Amino acid sequence: MSQFIYGIDFGTTNSALVVLDTTTNNIVKLFTTPSLLFFPDTGRPEDALAFSIGHEAVERYVESRRKGRFMKSIKKVLPNKSFVDTRIGTKRYTIEDLVSLILIHLKKQADEFVGENVTTAVIGRPVVFDENPEKDALAQERLSRAARIAGFTEFYFQMEPIGAAFTYERQLAKKELVLVADFGGGTSDFSLMHLNPDAVHQADRKADMIAKGGVYIGGDSFDSDIMWHKGTPHFGRGVKEELTPGKSLDLPLSYFQNICSWEKMNFLDTLRMRTNIGKSYVFSGKNPLVKNLLTLIEDNLGYVLFKQIEKTKIDLTHEEEAVFEFSQHEIDFRENISMNEFEHQIINKNLEKIEDYLMDFLKKYKIESKDIDAIFMTGGTSMVRPLKNIFVERFGDDKVKSGDNFNSVAMGLAYSFKVLQQELK
């Protein structure tokens, strides 16, 4: 049996793999990649098989002038029962096929580093892939099939916030009751655990795990909020079309709901939908804002647009005002966003849902705020200031901690290997 196992955090935005030496219980290497795929469209179907992953996917997507299939937020498709497969070139890909490409990419780098084929892994999963139990189970089964395709024969699933807890535990000097809050691109997950630096090498930790839960809101939700409030008015939201003389109606709401999330934007990129939007353009009196919508879809500008949204969100982590601007293919707009507007008008509803869930979570398990020694916030979305403020205001600034926002989960997944083995005995 190999002395190495892998901890794998397949994320909505980024994915990470850590190599754990089980003889020392120390991490010896970390590999990361954006969770992106690009399949080029050269006019020759067989060329679509020459896909790219991660940063290379972005580079080739830009070099090709956005000709091809660019995929992000693949993790969010796992619980989608209606997604069976998709044809790219001459081949059909299931969602597990697509996920496995990223897992294979990470595994290959790790195998080359350790000099052997490692087939054992601890794979992270959110507390909720979906709030529907049937869809949640489907997502994990699909992730299991992806792991098998990638070459893993022995693998365990661990809740992502529990993985983060095991990472935080190694920073402690004494026992603590810790609420781990893991905020990713797709979900906000919580775990409540007794952590003890003297127990990091113990296998049986069942008694320390008090509660876990989560809600299907994450960084992508905040991106969608920015797009809805500040982006969609520049693509025709609020414009009317005159389908019959003297009778004007608002453009279909579905246009704007779909352009507010990356994975739904592709729904508009069909002949039928492009035709419908083209008709709306004519019936709106050739309104330039509706022309913007057509251009956005026809010129495949979604990725570029959402990168600007992400930049705006990142700028607001350290500035009191940021600019959301976009200038591509005759689409040109600029929107100033203050921190006050961002917090109280743009993302306020999703912030309230997260806070309401947190309060219900603590109430369900009869935990008072004063009983919790620390809040460990991790995940890229944890850096959103209004989100962090919820915890600061409720628990106190001195209790709110953070670590490696992007890799804490992957490291903790590897650390939890012996715990999972013990649980399954």
C-alpha positions, 0 to 999 in steps of 0.5 A: 500500500502506498504511503501517500493519499490525496486530499481533493477539494473539487471547487466551483471556482478553484480545485486543489489537491494535497499530497499527504504522507501517511507515515508522518501525517504531514502534507508534502505538496499542494497542487491547484487549478481553476475549475475551468475547461475549454474545448476549441471550435476550429470547424473540425469536430475532432479538434474539440477533443484537444481540451484545455484546463485551468489557466491554459483554458483561459489563455486558449479561450482568449487566443481563439477569440472565444470560439469554442465551449468554455465551461466554469462552475461545473460543480453546480451542475452535479445535482442537475437531473436534467443535464444528461450529457452534452455533445462537444465535437464528435463526443458526448460528455456526461457531467462526471466525464467533465469533472474527471478531466479536472481530477485527472489533471490534478492527479497526474501532477501529483503522481509525477511528484510522488513517482507512483500511481496513488489510488486513495483519496479523501474527496470533499463535498459541500454539506448540501449540493442541493437542498433536495435530498434526491438531487444531493445524492445524485451529485455525490454519486456523479462525483463518485463516478468521476473519481473512478474515471480519474483512477481512484479505487479507494476514496472517502467523502468528507464534508468540506467544513469538517476538512477546514476544521481539521486544518484550523485545529493544528493552529490551536494551543488549547481546546476550543468549540469552533464554528467553521464557516466555509464559503465557496462559489456555490454553497455556504457550509457550517460545522460545529466541532470540539477541536483539540490540538492534542487530538490531531493524531487520534482516529476516532473523533465522532464525539467531537463532531456536534453539527453540520449544515449548509445553504445553497448560496455562495460567491456566484450568488453575489456575482448574480446579484451584481449582474442583476442590479448593475448589469441587466439594465444595460442589456434591456431589462426595463425595455418594452417591445410592441408585439401588437400595435398599441400594446407594449410588454416588458421583454421576457424576464427569462432573458435577464434571469439567464444572463445572471449566472454563467451556467444558465447563459448557455441556455440563450445560446441556441438558434431559437433563443437568438431568434427570439432575442432578434425579434425582441430587438426589432419589436423594441424599435431596435433599442441599443440595449437589446442589441447589447444582449444579442451581442453578448450572446452571439459574441460569447462575451459571458466569461469576459463580463463575469471576470469584470463582475468578479474584479468588482467584488474583489475590489470591494473587499478592501475599498469603499467604492468600486467600478463595474465597467465593461467595454467590448464589441460596442457594449460600453457601460460604467457603474459605480458601486459603493460598499453601502449599496453593495451591502444593503441593496445588492447582496442584502437578500442573500446575506439575510438568508445566510444569517437566518440559516446560521441562527436556525442552525445554532438554535436547532442544536441549542448553541448560544453565541457565547458558548462558541470559542472561535469562528473559523471562516474559510473559502474565497467568498469569506473575504466579502466584508459584509458577510464577515461583518455578520459574524463579527457583529454576532460573535465579536471581532476577537473570535473571528479567525481565518487561514488559507482561504483557498486551500484549508479545505483540501489540507483538512480533507487529507488530515481526516483520512484516518478519521474516516477509516475509523468511522467506516470500520 
